[in-house]
Amino acid sequence: MTDRPGFFQYLFKEKNLVRGLLFLLLLYFSYLAVFSESIYGYSDLYTHYFISHYAFKYPHLFLNHWGKPLFIALSAPFSQMGLIGLQFFNILLSLASAYLAFLICKELRLKYAWLSILLLCSAPIYFVMAYSGMTEILFGFVLILAVFMFIKEKYIFTAVLVSLIPYARTEGTVFIPLFAFAFLYKRKWLPVLFLFSGFIFYSTLGYFYNGNFLWFFNENPYTGAYDIYGKGSLWHFTNSYAEIFGFGLTVLILLGFIAYILQLASKKTRNSFSFLEAYIILLPPLIYFAGHSFVWWKGIYGSVGLTRVMAGIIPLTAVIGVKGFNLLLPLFEKHKKALIVLVIFLIGLLVCQPFVIYKIPLVNGPEENVLDEVSAWIRRKKIDDHKIFCLNQYVFYKAGVNPFDDKKAF
């Protein structure tokens, strides 16, 4: 008789563990999307939803700078099912990003690659945004897909993806010169030209629609925010590490940086691949984090100091975290039981993190409760056929009003 593998042996095979984790996350995020009283993003979330939902009815919305053209184009079919469709779109992107983080760890031959899924999805800010309808999740997905394709040496595909990142979030433009240098270092000249493909495509659409080829630059909505939002500490995002990354991922990110420094400092491991690995994995999140810290400190480029913007780099930081965890493994070569205890402790810490930072499922705040009453009053009094003046898109959503109908909303 052949021995059949036991249940736990089967379960803890890496591919089965990964499938199981992704399936459980799909179920739980879907549950939260359906049953949460509130959704992370508040008024901005509903603005993104309306732009995406009504884009087919008002085609000019597909080039809405604030709404992010790539996000609108990809999410619009999902948004036709309502807000829950947009949320499901983000859930799928979150899980796809988690899987890509796992695949990158495998390409880099890192042990415990499956930890990247937990590190990503348990980061508090990413956890609550995974089932929202915000643009940061798509931004993070495109970025980590571009990095994966670069590692797989699909350079033209990488270049096209990078060229589209600014149309998922405007600050993605900082990655274009970063990847250009990587292509030049690899002596890949043609992909450098494809870094402009997204700009040419969307600029051409803008030219044929309203005669404005440079609309991406001269319709930039991120100006004059200092007078409204002010500015803050240079260390604002650093001090918010618990809300953004959580304690577990923060420690592992720091260890990951140390691991890459040691890798580049050692003659045994220093080569062109190790340099490019460190460059393409470390620099995008580092530049993004430093850039947002700087613009909030200076009060420029429409910065509001929102911690949610960091969700866009969490997928790559999960890979850095696994690199950091691998730095610890030699310490446990002769202490396998201690390693098991460490892994169990880490899993427990990661699972608890979002629930310590946020009340999950999310609940309405005082302002939302008041606006719920306002929206209910509008429906009850049947005045939705009158023009409603309101800044907060949440009211239009709850009252069932089309905010782009000039006769009904302003």
Backbone hydrogen bonds, N-H to C=O, Kabsch-Sander energy under -0.5 kcal/mol:
donor,donor_aa,acceptor,acceptor_aa,energy
10,Y,6,G,-2.3
11,L,7,F,-2.9
12,F,8,F,-2.4
13,K,10,Y,-1.1
16,N,13,K,-0.6
17,L,13,K,-2.7
18,V,14,E,-2.6
19,R,15,K,-2.1
20,G,16,N,-2.5
21,L,17,L,-2.6
22,L,18,V,-2.5
23,F,19,R,-2.3
24,L,20,G,-2.5
25,L,21,L,-2.4
26,L,22,L,-2.2
27,L,23,F,-2.3
28,Y,24,L,-2.6
29,F,25,L,-2.9
30,S,26,L,-1.9
31,Y,27,L,-2.2
32,L,28,Y,-2.5
33,A,29,F,-2.4
34,V,30,S,-1.9
35,F,31,Y,-2.7
36,S,32,L,-2.0
37,E,362,L,-1.1
38,S,362,L,-1.7
40,Y,128,V,-0.5
42,Y,39,I,-1.3
44,D,41,G,-1.1
45,L,41,G,-0.8
46,Y,42,Y,-1.5
47,T,43,S,-1.9
48,H,44,D,-2.5
49,Y,45,L,-2.3
50,F,46,Y,-2.6
51,I,47,T,-2.4
52,S,48,H,-2.4
53,H,49,Y,-3.3
54,Y,50,F,-2.6
55,A,52,S,-0.6
58,Y,54,Y,-2.7
61,L,58,Y,-2.5
62,F,59,P,-1.8
63,L,60,H,-1.5
64,N,61,L,-2.0
65,H,63,L,-0.5
68,K,64,N,-1.1
68,K,65,H,-0.7
70,L,167,Y,-2.1
71,F,167,Y,-1.0
72,I,68,K,-2.6
73,A,69,P,-2.6
74,L,70,L,-2.1
75,S,71,F,-2.4
76,A,72,I,-2.2
78,F,75,S,-0.5
79,S,75,S,-2.4
80,Q,76,A,-0.9
80,Q,77,P,-0.5
81,M,78,F,-1.8
82,G,79,S,-1.8
85,G,82,G,-0.8
86,L,82,G,-1.3
87,Q,83,L,-2.3
88,F,84,I,-2.2
89,F,85,G,-1.8
90,N,86,L,-1.7
91,I,87,Q,-2.1
92,L,88,F,-2.4
93,L,89,F,-1.9
94,S,90,N,-2.5
95,L,91,I,-2.3
96,A,92,L,-2.3
97,S,93,L,-2.5
98,A,94,S,-2.1
99,Y,95,L,-2.3
100,L,96,A,-2.3
101,A,97,S,-2.3
102,F,98,A,-1.9
103,L,99,Y,-2.5
104,I,100,L,-2.5
105,C,101,A,-2.0
106,K,102,F,-2.0
107,E,103,L,-2.5
108,L,104,I,-2.0
109,R,106,K,-1.4
110,L,105,C,-2.8
113,A,110,L,-0.5
115,L,112,Y,-1.7
116,S,113,A,-1.8
117,I,114,W,-1.2
118,L,114,W,-0.9
119,L,115,L,-3.0
120,L,116,S,-2.2
121,C,117,I,-2.4
122,S,118,L,-1.8
123,A,119,L,-0.5
123,A,120,L,-1.0
125,I,243,E,-0.8
125,I,244,I,-0.9
126,Y,123,A,-0.7
126,Y,244,I,-0.5
127,F,123,A,-2.8
128,V,124,P,-1.8
129,M,125,I,-1.0
130,A,126,Y,-1.6
132,S,129,M,-1.7
133,G,40,Y,-0.5
137,I,134,M,-0.6
139,F,135,T,-2.3
140,G,136,E,-2.5
141,F,137,I,-1.9
142,V,138,L,-2.8
143,L,139,F,-2.2
144,I,140,G,-2.4
145,L,141,F,-2.4
146,A,142,V,-2.2
147,V,143,L,-2.1
148,F,144,I,-2.3
149,M,145,L,-2.5
150,F,146,A,-2.0
151,I,147,V,-2.3
152,K,148,F,-1.9
153,E,150,F,-1.5
154,K,149,M,-3.1
155,Y,153,E,-1.1
158,T,154,K,-2.3
159,A,155,Y,-2.5
160,V,156,I,-2.3
161,L,157,F,-2.3
162,V,158,T,-2.6
163,S,159,A,-2.2
164,L,160,V,-1.0
164,L,161,L,-0.8
165,I,161,L,-1.0
165,I,162,V,-0.6
167,Y,164,L,-1.8
168,A,165,I,-2.3
169,R,165,I,-2.2
172,G,169,R,-2.2
173,T,170,T,-1.8
174,V,171,E,-1.7
175,F,172,G,-1.8
176,I,173,T,-1.2
178,L,174,V,-0.7
179,F,175,F,-2.5
180,A,176,I,-2.1
181,F,177,P,-2.1
182,A,178,L,-1.4
183,F,179,F,-2.5
184,L,180,A,-2.4
185,Y,181,F,-2.6
186,K,182,A,-1.5
187,R,184,L,-1.1
188,K,183,F,-3.0
189,W,187,R,-0.8
192,V,189,W,-0.8
193,L,189,W,-0.8
193,L,190,L,-1.0
194,F,190,L,-1.3
195,L,191,P,-0.8
195,L,192,V,-0.8
196,F,193,L,-1.7
197,S,194,F,-1.6
200,I,196,F,-2.5
201,F,197,S,-2.5
202,Y,198,G,-2.6
203,S,199,F,-2.5
204,T,200,I,-2.1
205,L,201,F,-1.9
206,G,202,Y,-2.2
207,Y,203,S,-2.2
208,F,204,T,-2.3
209,Y,205,L,-1.9
210,N,206,G,-2.8
211,G,207,Y,-1.8
212,N,206,G,-1.3
213,F,211,G,-0.7
215,W,212,N,-1.1
217,F,214,L,-1.5
218,N,214,L,-2.4
219,E,215,W,-1.6
220,N,217,F,-1.0
223,T,221,P,-1.4
227,D,224,G,-0.6
228,I,225,A,-0.9
229,Y,225,A,-3.7
230,G,225,A,-0.8
230,G,226,Y,-1.3
232,G,296,W,-2.0
236,H,233,S,-1.6
239,N,235,W,-3.1
240,S,236,H,-0.8
241,Y,238,T,-1.4
244,I,240,S,-2.1
245,F,241,Y,-2.3
246,G,241,Y,-2.0
249,L,245,F,-0.5
250,T,246,G,-1.9
251,V,247,F,-2.2
252,L,248,G,-1.9
253,I,249,L,-2.6
254,L,250,T,-2.1
255,L,251,V,-2.0
256,G,252,L,-2.4
257,F,253,I,-2.3
258,I,254,L,-1.9
259,A,255,L,-2.6
260,Y,256,G,-2.2
261,I,257,F,-2.2
262,L,258,I,-2.7
263,Q,259,A,-2.1
264,L,260,Y,-2.2
265,A,261,I,-1.7
266,S,262,L,-1.6
270,R,266,S,-1.5
271,N,269,T,-0.7
275,F,271,N,-2.1
276,L,272,S,-2.3
277,E,273,F,-2.8
278,A,274,S,-2.2
279,Y,275,F,-2.6
280,I,276,L,-3.0
281,I,277,E,-1.9
282,L,278,A,-2.4
283,L,278,A,-0.7
283,L,279,Y,-1.2
286,L,282,L,-1.9
287,I,283,L,-3.2
288,Y,284,P,-2.2
289,F,285,P,-2.6
290,A,286,L,-2.6
291,G,287,I,-2.8
292,H,288,Y,-2.4
293,S,289,F,-2.0
294,F,290,A,-2.3
295,V,291,G,-2.5
296,W,292,H,-1.9
297,W,293,S,-1.8
298,K,294,F,-2.3
299,G,295,V,-1.2
300,I,295,V,-2.2
303,S,300,I,-1.5
309,V,306,L,-1.2
310,M,307,T,-1.7
311,A,308,R,-2.0
312,G,309,V,-1.2
313,I,310,M,-1.6
314,I,310,M,-0.6
314,I,311,A,-0.7
317,T,313,I,-2.1
318,A,314,I,-1.9
319,V,315,P,-1.0
320,I,316,L,-1.9
321,G,317,T,-2.3
322,V,318,A,-1.9
323,K,319,V,-2.1
324,G,320,I,-2.2
325,F,321,G,-2.2
326,N,322,V,-2.3
327,L,323,K,-1.0
328,L,324,G,-0.7
328,L,325,F,-1.1
329,L,325,F,-0.7
331,L,328,L,-1.6
332,F,329,L,-2.0
333,E,330,P,-1.1
335,H,332,F,-1.3
339,L,335,H,-1.8
340,I,336,K,-2.1
341,V,337,K,-2.2
342,L,338,A,-2.3
343,V,339,L,-2.6
344,I,340,I,-2.4
345,F,341,V,-2.6
346,L,342,L,-2.7
347,I,343,V,-2.6
348,G,344,I,-2.4
349,L,345,F,-2.5
350,L,346,L,-2.7
351,V,347,I,-2.6
352,C,348,G,-1.8
353,Q,349,L,-1.6
355,F,352,C,-0.7
356,V,352,C,-1.4
356,V,353,Q,-0.8
357,I,353,Q,-1.8
358,Y,354,P,-2.7
360,I,358,Y,-1.0
369,N,365,G,-2.1
370,V,366,P,-2.0
371,L,367,E,-2.5
372,D,368,E,-2.2
373,E,369,N,-1.6
374,V,370,V,-2.0
375,S,371,L,-2.7
376,A,372,D,-2.4
377,W,373,E,-2.2
378,I,374,V,-2.1
379,R,375,S,-2.1
380,R,376,A,-2.8
381,K,377,W,-2.7
382,K,379,R,-0.6
383,I,378,I,-1.9
386,H,383,I,-2.2
388,I,408,K,-2.9
390,C,388,I,-0.7
393,Q,391,L,-0.6
395,V,392,N,-1.3
396,F,392,N,-0.7
397,Y,393,Q,-2.2
398,K,394,Y,-2.5
399,A,395,V,-2.5
400,G,396,F,-0.7
400,G,397,Y,-0.7
401,V,396,F,-2.8
405,D,402,N,-1.6
406,D,404,F,-0.9
408,K,405,D,-1.9
409,A,405,D,-2.3
410,F,388,I,-2.0
